[in-house]
Amino acid sequence: MTLEQLLAGVPLRTVVPDAAARVEVRGLDYDSRRIEAGFVFFAFAGARADGREFAQKAVDRGAIATVSELPRPAGFDALWIQVEHGRNALATASKRFYGAPDERLCLTGITGTNGKTTTGFLLDAILNHAGKTTALVGTVEYRLAGEILPAVNTTPESLDLFRLFHGLELAGGTHGTMEVSSHALALGRVYGINFHTAVFTNLTRDHLDFHHTMEDYFAAKTLLFRPAGAPPPRWAVVNHDDSYGRELRLAPATFAVRYGFDEGATLRAVEMDMGFEGLHVTVEHQDRRIVLSSPLVGRINAYNIMAACGAALSYGLEWDVIASAIAECPGAPGRFERVDAGQPFMVVVDYAHTDDALKNVIQVARGLNPKRVITLFGCGGDRDRAKRPLMAMAAAEGSDYVVLTSDNPRSEDPLDIINDALVGLRRYDTPHLVEADREKGIVAAIKEAQPGDIVILAGKGHEPYQQLKDRTIAFDDREVAREVLRGLGYRR
């Protein structure tokens, strides 16, 4: 493929010389460390670094051209191609380079504030149960035809996605499921990708450090359903009970499955029973009643199950296959994940890191009728400060005891973050402890527990690290909890 062919359809601000246009392209990348001879380097304006700083390194490694929406840096003499939008250009070029695998694969994109990961795991389980070879892209991990790969971002760059889709085709795969974050939609990481099915789970306050307003946050989410550079999805699976879901305007050509408990849902839950061992939800769809059993618990997971069912139905899968897969799927790591060492109280780890997610996980715990709910949480540094008191209010309102601690403080002083949260915590009389050291906080929360209680360790979920000001350390809530329980004499 020539450089001219690679950039066909990309809006250019500079003219590519004829001789350069005919040069063969061997690859492309946005990381100068991966550039090889014959590659094209894409330079982005990042939050922490300017990609132009690495252009010369890319040329030294053999790059034939640099593509960027930024102007040529002073003193740079190699071929510089300025484009209208850098990430859109990368997406278009990546799609061409890998032969547009998205136009042959059945791709599902899942967006929303909460529930994306669990919904993705459930749908992937259903597709595998139906005999499909699949890929899964999300917050916890990436999967490609059964192989587990580390997750870098919830939604990676378009080049990484098209590379993954190409690999899925080579493995004989047919279906891909991916979480699509609002950042990815706003930045253009999924620009031009053909989605067969798009899922909207819900929308609550989050990421306002990036989007600034809920209106902009919602506008980013809607790009999955009315995309630029690609046709709208053939199917949309939308949470009918969510106010933003009801506002979502679909393209005329998109078929819709609207799920929920409320009247008007086309995939509607009419009964739900829940206990420590899981839930049973009865759904109605096209004059049929289907009972779905799952080891997951909580009303929020009933929504996640319905979202996965709606997506599976968009691919024509039968209810017996769907129900069988849901019954066997344990859910996603770090989502109401139990830490069981034989203790007479429940310890769960959950990724909840917004006020709405905290409310949901506490409601799930309440639904199990514990004697008390003990919630440990913290607020992330370098993120939306306004949600900190809201998270504290959610924890205090729903819990019997709260431990306020750290959660990835990053460049901020943990005590400053805690002080922001205390404003909300002090609006309630809920007994609480402030402990900036997360490990000591977990010890305190578990030691507070009595038989019949539920301890929620919220915020980090599956994450095996803690991001501090000057370093990132190994830290896994699940492992810390197991060690504390062992220290208290519990074994299993």
C-alpha positions as CSV (number, residue, x, y, z in Angstrom):
1,M,0.0,0.0,0.0
2,T,1.3,3.4,-0.9
3,L,1.2,6.5,1.2
4,E,-1.3,8.0,-1.1
5,Q,-3.6,4.9,-0.7
6,L,-3.1,4.9,3.0
7,L,-4.3,8.5,3.4
8,A,-7.1,8.3,0.8
9,G,-10.1,10.1,2.3
10,V,-8.2,11.9,5.0
11,P,-8.7,15.7,4.8
12,L,-5.2,17.2,4.3
13,R,-3.9,20.6,5.0
14,T,-0.7,20.1,3.1
15,V,0.0,18.6,-0.3
16,V,1.9,15.3,-0.4
17,P,4.7,15.4,-3.0
18,D,4.1,12.9,-5.9
19,A,7.3,11.0,-5.2
20,A,6.4,10.6,-1.5
21,A,2.8,9.6,-2.3
22,R,4.1,6.6,-4.3
23,V,6.3,5.3,-1.4
24,E,5.2,1.9,0.0
25,V,4.0,1.9,3.6
26,R,5.1,-1.0,5.8
27,G,3.3,0.0,8.9
28,L,2.0,2.8,11.1
29,D,2.1,3.8,14.7
30,Y,1.6,6.7,17.2
31,D,4.4,5.5,19.5
32,S,7.9,6.5,18.2
33,R,9.4,3.6,20.1
34,R,7.6,1.1,17.8
35,I,8.4,2.8,14.5
36,E,10.3,0.7,12.0
37,A,11.7,1.4,8.5
38,G,8.9,2.3,6.1
39,F,6.4,3.2,8.9
40,V,4.2,6.3,9.1
41,F,4.3,8.1,12.5
42,F,1.2,9.8,13.8
43,A,1.9,12.7,16.3
44,F,-0.9,13.8,18.7
45,A,-1.2,16.7,21.0
46,G,-1.4,14.9,24.4
47,A,-2.4,16.1,27.9
48,R,1.2,15.4,29.1
49,A,3.3,15.5,26.0
50,D,3.4,16.9,22.5
51,G,3.8,14.2,19.9
52,R,5.9,16.5,17.8
53,E,8.7,16.0,20.4
54,F,9.1,12.5,19.2
55,A,8.9,13.0,15.4
56,Q,12.7,13.2,14.9
57,K,13.1,9.9,16.9
58,A,10.5,8.3,14.6
59,V,12.4,9.5,11.5
60,D,15.7,8.3,12.9
61,R,14.0,4.9,13.3
62,G,12.9,4.9,9.7
63,A,9.6,6.7,9.5
64,I,8.8,7.9,5.9
65,A,6.4,10.6,7.1
66,T,4.8,12.2,10.1
67,V,1.1,12.9,10.2
68,S,-0.4,15.4,12.6
69,E,-3.0,18.0,13.0
70,L,-0.3,20.2,14.5
71,P,2.0,22.4,12.4
72,R,5.5,21.3,11.5
73,P,7.9,22.0,14.4
74,A,10.8,24.4,13.7
75,G,13.9,22.7,12.4
76,F,12.1,19.5,11.3
77,D,13.2,18.7,7.7
78,A,11.5,15.4,7.0
79,L,8.1,14.9,5.4
80,W,5.4,16.4,7.5
81,I,1.7,15.9,6.5
82,Q,-0.7,18.2,8.4
83,V,-4.3,16.9,8.6
84,E,-7.6,18.3,9.8
85,H,-8.0,15.8,12.7
86,G,-5.1,13.6,13.9
87,R,-7.0,10.8,15.5
88,N,-9.6,10.7,12.7
89,A,-6.7,10.4,10.3
90,L,-5.2,7.6,12.3
91,A,-8.5,5.7,12.3
92,T,-9.0,6.1,8.6
93,A,-5.5,5.0,7.8
94,S,-5.7,2.1,10.2
95,K,-8.9,0.9,8.7
96,R,-7.3,1.0,5.2
97,F,-4.1,-0.6,6.3
98,Y,-5.9,-3.6,7.8
99,G,-8.5,-4.0,5.1
100,A,-11.6,-2.7,7.0
101,P,-12.2,-5.8,9.2
102,D,-15.0,-3.9,11.0
103,E,-17.1,-4.2,7.9
104,R,-17.1,-8.0,8.1
105,L,-17.1,-8.6,11.8
106,C,-20.2,-8.2,14.1
107,L,-19.1,-5.5,16.5
108,T,-20.9,-4.4,19.7
109,G,-20.0,-1.1,21.4
110,I,-21.2,-0.6,24.9
111,T,-21.3,2.9,26.4
112,G,-22.6,4.5,29.6
113,T,-21.4,5.4,33.0
114,N,-21.9,2.2,34.9
115,G,-22.3,-1.4,33.8
116,K,-20.2,-1.5,30.7
117,T,-17.7,-4.0,31.9
118,T,-20.2,-6.5,33.3
119,T,-22.4,-6.2,30.3
120,G,-19.4,-6.8,28.1
121,F,-18.4,-9.9,30.0
122,L,-22.0,-11.3,29.9
123,L,-22.3,-10.7,26.1
124,D,-18.9,-12.3,25.4
125,A,-20.0,-15.3,27.5
126,I,-23.2,-15.6,25.5
127,L,-21.4,-15.4,22.2
128,N,-18.8,-18.0,23.2
129,H,-21.6,-20.3,24.5
130,A,-23.2,-20.0,21.1
131,G,-20.0,-21.2,19.5
132,K,-18.6,-17.9,18.3
133,T,-14.9,-17.0,18.3
134,T,-14.7,-13.6,19.8
135,A,-12.8,-10.6,21.0
136,L,-13.5,-8.5,24.1
137,V,-12.1,-5.0,24.8
138,G,-12.7,-3.4,28.1
139,T,-11.5,-1.9,31.4
140,V,-10.4,-5.2,33.0
141,E,-8.7,-7.0,30.1
142,Y,-8.7,-7.6,26.4
143,R,-9.4,-11.0,25.0
144,L,-8.6,-12.3,21.5
145,A,-9.9,-15.7,20.5
146,G,-9.5,-17.0,24.0
147,E,-6.1,-15.3,24.7
148,I,-6.1,-12.8,27.5
149,L,-4.2,-9.6,26.9
150,P,-3.5,-6.7,29.3
151,A,-5.8,-3.7,29.0
152,V,-4.1,-0.3,28.5
153,N,-7.2,1.9,28.2
154,T,-10.9,1.1,28.5
155,T,-11.0,1.9,24.8
156,P,-7.6,1.8,23.0
157,E,-6.5,3.9,20.0
158,S,-8.1,3.1,16.7
159,L,-4.9,1.5,15.4
160,D,-4.9,-0.9,18.3
161,L,-8.5,-1.7,17.7
162,F,-8.1,-2.4,13.9
163,R,-5.0,-4.5,14.7
164,L,-7.1,-6.5,17.1
165,F,-10.0,-6.9,14.7
166,H,-7.5,-8.0,12.0
167,G,-6.2,-10.6,14.5
168,L,-9.7,-11.8,15.2
169,E,-10.3,-12.4,11.5
170,L,-7.1,-14.3,11.2
171,A,-8.2,-16.5,14.1
172,G,-11.5,-17.2,12.4
173,G,-13.5,-14.9,14.7
174,T,-16.7,-13.3,13.9
175,H,-17.8,-11.2,16.9
176,G,-16.2,-8.4,18.9
177,T,-17.5,-6.7,22.0
178,M,-16.0,-3.5,23.4
179,E,-16.6,-0.9,26.0
180,V,-16.6,2.5,24.4
181,S,-15.7,5.3,26.8
182,S,-16.8,8.9,26.4
183,H,-13.2,9.9,26.1
184,A,-12.8,7.6,23.1
185,L,-15.9,8.9,21.4
186,A,-14.9,12.6,22.0
187,L,-11.3,12.1,20.9
188,G,-12.0,10.0,17.8
189,R,-10.6,6.7,18.9
190,V,-13.6,4.8,17.4
191,Y,-14.0,7.2,14.4
192,G,-15.2,5.4,11.3
193,I,-15.8,2.0,13.0
194,N,-18.9,0.1,11.8
195,F,-20.9,-1.2,14.8
196,H,-23.6,-3.7,14.3
197,T,-25.0,-3.1,17.8
198,A,-24.6,-0.2,20.2
199,V,-25.6,-0.4,23.9
200,F,-26.4,2.5,26.2
201,T,-26.4,1.4,29.9
202,N,-27.1,4.7,31.8
203,L,-25.6,8.1,32.4
204,T,-24.7,9.7,35.8
205,R,-22.1,12.2,36.9
206,D,-18.5,11.3,35.9
207,H,-15.6,12.6,33.9
208,L,-16.6,16.2,34.2
209,D,-13.0,17.1,34.6
210,F,-12.8,16.2,30.8
211,H,-16.3,17.0,29.5
212,H,-17.1,19.9,31.9
213,T,-20.9,19.6,31.7
214,M,-23.4,16.7,31.7
215,E,-24.7,18.0,28.3
216,D,-21.2,17.6,26.7
217,Y,-20.8,14.2,28.5
218,F,-24.1,13.0,27.0
219,A,-23.3,14.4,23.6
220,A,-20.1,12.3,23.6
221,K,-22.1,9.2,24.4
222,T,-24.5,9.9,21.6
223,L,-21.7,9.7,19.0
224,L,-21.9,5.9,19.2
225,F,-25.5,6.0,17.9
226,R,-25.1,8.8,15.4
227,P,-21.4,8.5,14.5
228,A,-19.2,10.6,12.2
229,G,-17.4,8.7,9.5
230,A,-19.5,5.5,9.7
231,P,-23.1,4.5,9.3
232,P,-25.3,4.3,12.4
233,P,-25.5,0.9,14.1
234,R,-28.1,-1.5,12.8
235,W,-29.3,-2.2,16.4
236,A,-29.4,-0.1,19.5
237,V,-30.0,-1.6,23.0
238,V,-31.0,1.2,25.3
239,N,-31.9,1.4,29.0
240,H,-35.5,2.6,28.9
241,D,-35.5,3.4,32.7
242,D,-32.7,5.9,32.4
243,S,-33.7,9.5,31.7
244,Y,-30.8,10.0,29.3
245,G,-31.6,6.7,27.6
246,R,-35.2,8.0,26.9
247,E,-33.7,11.2,25.5
248,L,-31.3,9.3,23.1
249,R,-32.3,9.9,19.5
250,L,-31.6,7.0,17.2
251,A,-31.1,7.1,13.4
252,P,-34.2,6.1,11.4
253,A,-32.5,3.0,10.1
254,T,-31.5,1.7,13.6
255,F,-33.7,-1.1,15.2
256,A,-34.2,-0.6,18.9
257,V,-34.4,-2.9,21.9
258,R,-35.4,-0.8,25.0
259,Y,-34.9,-2.7,28.2
260,G,-35.9,-2.1,31.8
261,F,-38.5,-2.6,34.5
262,D,-40.8,0.3,33.5
263,E,-43.8,0.2,31.3
264,G,-42.8,0.7,27.6
265,A,-39.7,-1.4,27.7
266,T,-39.7,-3.9,24.8
267,L,-37.4,-6.2,26.9
268,R,-39.0,-5.9,30.3
269,A,-38.2,-7.4,33.7
270,V,-41.4,-8.2,35.5
271,E,-40.2,-10.2,38.5
272,M,-36.9,-10.4,40.4
273,D,-35.8,-12.5,43.3
274,M,-32.3,-12.1,44.9
275,G,-30.2,-13.8,47.5
276,F,-26.6,-14.3,48.5
277,E,-26.2,-16.9,45.8
278,G,-27.5,-14.8,42.9
279,L,-30.6,-13.5,41.3
280,H,-33.6,-14.8,39.2
281,V,-35.2,-12.3,36.9
282,T,-38.3,-13.0,34.7
283,V,-38.3,-11.0,31.5
284,E,-41.0,-10.5,28.9
285,H,-40.1,-10.2,25.2
286,Q,-42.3,-10.5,22.2
287,D,-45.1,-12.2,24.2
288,R,-42.6,-14.7,25.8
289,R,-41.7,-15.0,29.5
290,I,-38.1,-16.1,30.2
291,V,-36.6,-16.8,33.6
292,L,-33.0,-15.9,33.8
293,S,-30.8,-17.1,36.7
294,S,-27.4,-15.6,37.4
295,P,-24.7,-15.8,40.2
296,L,-24.7,-12.0,40.0
297,V,-26.7,-10.0,42.6
298,G,-28.5,-6.7,42.7
299,R,-30.9,-4.8,40.6
300,I,-28.0,-3.1,38.7
301,N,-27.0,-6.6,37.4
302,A,-30.5,-7.3,36.3
303,Y,-30.1,-4.2,34.0
304,N,-26.7,-5.5,32.9
305,I,-28.2,-8.9,32.1
306,M,-31.0,-7.4,30.1
307,A,-28.5,-5.2,28.2
308,A,-26.5,-8.3,27.3
309,C,-29.6,-10.2,26.3
310,G,-30.7,-7.3,24.0
311,A,-27.4,-7.4,22.2
312,A,-27.5,-11.1,21.9
313,L,-31.0,-10.9,20.4
314,S,-29.7,-8.4,17.8
315,Y,-27.6,-11.3,16.5
316,G,-30.5,-13.7,16.3
317,L,-29.4,-15.9,19.2
318,E,-32.0,-18.1,20.9
319,W,-33.2,-17.6,24.4
320,D,-32.1,-21.1,25.6
321,V,-28.5,-20.3,24.6
322,I,-28.7,-16.9,26.2
323,A,-30.2,-18.2,29.5
324,S,-27.7,-21.0,29.7
325,A,-24.7,-18.7,29.3
326,I,-26.0,-16.2,31.8
327,A,-26.4,-18.9,34.4
328,E,-22.7,-19.9,34.1
329,C,-21.1,-16.4,33.8
330,P,-19.6,-15.2,37.1
331,G,-19.4,-11.6,36.0
332,A,-16.4,-9.3,35.7
333,P,-13.4,-9.2,38.2
334,G,-13.7,-6.4,40.7
335,R,-17.5,-6.0,40.3
336,F,-19.1,-7.0,43.6
337,E,-16.4,-9.6,43.8
338,R,-16.5,-11.6,47.0
339,V,-13.4,-12.3,49.1
340,D,-14.3,-15.4,51.0
341,A,-12.0,-16.9,53.6
342,G,-14.7,-18.5,55.7
343,Q,-15.5,-15.4,57.7
344,P,-19.0,-14.9,59.2
345,F,-19.5,-11.7,57.3
346,M,-19.2,-10.8,53.6
347,V,-16.3,-8.8,52.1
348,V,-16.8,-7.6,48.5
349,V,-14.6,-5.5,46.2
350,D,-16.2,-3.2,43.7
351,Y,-15.0,-0.7,41.1
352,A,-17.6,1.9,42.1
353,H,-15.9,5.3,41.9
354,T,-18.8,7.7,41.3
355,D,-21.7,8.7,43.7
356,D,-24.2,6.8,41.6
357,A,-22.1,3.7,41.4
358,L,-21.6,3.8,45.2
359,K,-25.4,4.1,45.6
360,N,-25.9,1.1,43.4
361,V,-23.3,-1.2,45.1
362,I,-24.7,-0.2,48.5
363,Q,-28.2,-0.9,47.3
364,V,-27.1,-4.4,46.1
365,A,-25.6,-5.0,49.6
366,R,-28.8,-3.8,51.3
367,G,-30.8,-6.2,49.1
368,L,-29.0,-9.1,50.8
369,N,-30.4,-8.0,54.2
370,P,-27.2,-7.7,56.1
371,K,-27.1,-6.6,59.7
372,R,-24.9,-3.6,58.7
373,V,-23.2,-2.2,55.6
374,I,-19.6,-1.0,56.1
375,T,-18.3,1.0,53.2
376,L,-14.7,2.0,52.5
377,F,-14.1,4.4,49.7
378,G,-11.8,7.2,48.4
379,C,-11.8,9.7,45.6
380,G,-9.3,9.8,42.8
381,G,-6.8,12.6,42.5
382,D,-6.5,14.8,39.4
383,R,-10.2,14.1,38.6
384,D,-13.5,15.9,39.0
385,R,-13.4,17.5,42.5
386,A,-17.1,18.3,42.6
387,K,-18.1,14.6,42.8
388,R,-16.0,14.0,46.0
389,P,-18.6,15.3,48.5
390,L,-21.4,13.6,46.4
391,M,-19.6,10.3,46.8
392,A,-19.2,10.8,50.5
393,M,-22.9,11.6,50.8
394,A,-23.8,8.5,48.9
395,A,-21.6,6.4,51.2
396,A,-22.9,8.0,54.4
397,E,-26.5,7.9,53.4
398,G,-26.5,4.2,52.6
399,S,-24.0,2.8,55.0
400,D,-23.9,2.1,58.8
401,Y,-20.2,2.8,59.0
402,V,-17.9,4.5,56.6
403,V,-14.1,4.4,56.2
404,L,-12.8,7.4,54.1
405,T,-9.4,6.7,52.6
406,S,-7.3,7.1,49.5
407,D,-7.9,5.9,45.9
408,N,-5.2,6.8,43.4
409,P,-4.4,10.2,44.7
410,R,-2.0,10.8,41.8
411,S,-0.4,14.2,42.1
412,E,-2.7,15.5,44.8
413,D,-2.2,15.4,48.6
414,P,-4.4,12.6,49.8
415,L,-5.5,14.7,52.8
416,D,-6.7,17.5,50.5
417,I,-8.8,15.0,48.6
418,I,-10.2,13.6,51.9
419,N,-11.0,17.1,53.1
420,D,-13.1,17.7,49.9
421,A,-15.0,14.5,50.6
422,L,-15.5,15.3,54.3
423,V,-17.8,18.1,53.3
424,G,-20.4,15.6,52.2
425,L,-19.7,13.0,54.9
426,R,-20.3,15.5,57.7
427,R,-23.8,16.2,56.4
428,Y,-24.8,12.8,58.0
429,D,-24.4,11.4,61.4
430,T,-23.0,8.1,60.1
431,P,-20.1,6.8,62.2
432,H,-16.9,7.1,60.2
433,L,-13.2,6.8,60.3
434,V,-10.7,8.8,58.2
435,E,-7.6,6.9,57.3
436,A,-5.4,8.1,54.4
437,D,-3.4,4.9,54.2
438,R,-5.7,2.6,52.2
439,E,-4.2,-0.6,53.6
440,K,-4.8,0.5,57.1
441,G,-8.3,1.6,56.1
442,I,-9.1,-1.9,54.8
443,V,-7.8,-3.4,58.0
444,A,-10.0,-1.1,60.0
445,A,-13.1,-1.8,57.9
446,I,-12.7,-5.5,58.2
447,K,-12.0,-5.5,61.9
448,E,-15.2,-3.4,62.4
449,A,-17.3,-6.2,60.8
450,Q,-19.4,-8.5,62.9
451,P,-21.3,-11.7,61.8
452,G,-24.0,-10.9,59.3
453,D,-22.4,-7.6,58.1
454,I,-21.2,-6.7,54.6
455,V,-18.0,-4.9,54.0
456,I,-17.7,-3.0,50.7
457,L,-14.2,-2.1,49.5
458,A,-15.1,0.4,46.8
459,G,-13.2,2.3,44.1
460,K,-10.4,0.1,42.8
461,G,-12.1,-3.2,41.9
462,H,-9.8,-5.1,39.6
463,E,-7.0,-2.6,39.7
464,P,-3.7,-4.2,41.0
465,Y,-2.0,-0.8,41.7
466,Q,-2.2,2.5,43.6
467,Q,-1.1,5.7,41.8
468,L,0.8,8.0,44.1
469,K,2.4,11.4,43.4
470,D,5.8,10.0,42.6
471,R,5.3,6.4,41.8
472,T,2.8,3.6,41.1
473,I,2.8,0.8,43.7
474,A,1.4,-2.8,43.6
475,F,-1.9,-2.8,45.5
476,D,-4.9,-5.1,45.1
477,D,-7.8,-4.6,47.4
478,R,-8.7,-8.3,47.1
479,E,-5.2,-9.5,48.1
480,V,-5.0,-7.0,51.0
481,A,-8.4,-8.2,52.2
482,R,-7.4,-11.8,52.0
483,E,-4.2,-11.1,54.0
484,V,-6.2,-9.2,56.7
485,L,-8.7,-12.1,56.9
486,R,-5.8,-14.6,57.2
487,G,-4.4,-12.4,60.0
488,L,-7.7,-12.7,61.8
489,G,-7.5,-16.5,61.6
490,Y,-9.8,-17.2,58.7
491,R,-8.8,-19.8,56.2
492,R,-10.5,-21.4,53.2
